[in-house]
Amino acid sequence: MTLPALKEWDVVCEALGSGRQVIVIRKGGIAEGKDGLRFEHGEFVLLPTFFHQQAERVVPEAAFSARQSQAEGDEEPVEIRHAATLVWHKVVTDRAALARLQTFHILSAEEVEARFNQKPGPGVQVALLRVYRLDPPQRVPWQKSFGGCRSWAEMDADLESCSRVSVLSDERFADLERELRAILG
């Protein structure tokens, strides 16, 4: 079975999987071209990557694991621990609104600013994700689609035997979504 997989830094996948982070702030990889990242999938798995991941790009209190040293393209099996549902996404071009999102993610202010300023123009995609822990996590052989500077990969894997448990209660998630909508309008 082929599944869509959103490539995200391992440390961000862990933050999403713990409930510490509920949004992703993205511009897109080189392979996305001038239009940048597009959220074309409503459901997907989170594919942890170490490409561009650096401790100074996240807040100091982020749980930056020892696995940070794995080389991109290492071709070792990848452990898939989380799936996500896209609740909504929005292009944000207001720096002040973006700054008010700091408690909802682990990226450093400098990293958010760098993404905001990347080509083709000012702004970023902010996406609210409902994240689910896969039980049991699945080890998937490395696949060629996992490489490169792109946001999405196609994964050949069967995760039907995994149960999915929301990392946040319905009530907590609804509270966070209300807060985010109040900030972003």
Sequence and secondary structure as in RCSB ss.txt:
>XXXX:A:sequence
MTLPALKEWDVVCEALGSGRQVIVIRKGGIAEGKDGLRFEHGEFVLLPTFFHQQAERVVPEAAFSARQSQAEGDE
EPVEIRHAATLVWHKVVTDRAALARLQTFHILSAEEVEARFNQKPGPGVQVALLRVYRLDPPQRVPWQKSFGGCR
SWAEMDADLESCSRVSVLSDERFADLERELRAILG
>XXXX:A:secstr
 EEEEEEEEHHHHHHHHHTS  EEEE   GGGGGG      SEEEEEEE TT  GGGB TTS   GGGG  TT  
  EEEEEEEEEEEEEEE  HHHHHTTGGG  B HHHHHHHHHSTTSS EEEEEEEEEEEEEEEEE   GGG SS 
SEEEEE   TTSEEEESS HHHHHHHHHHHHHHH 
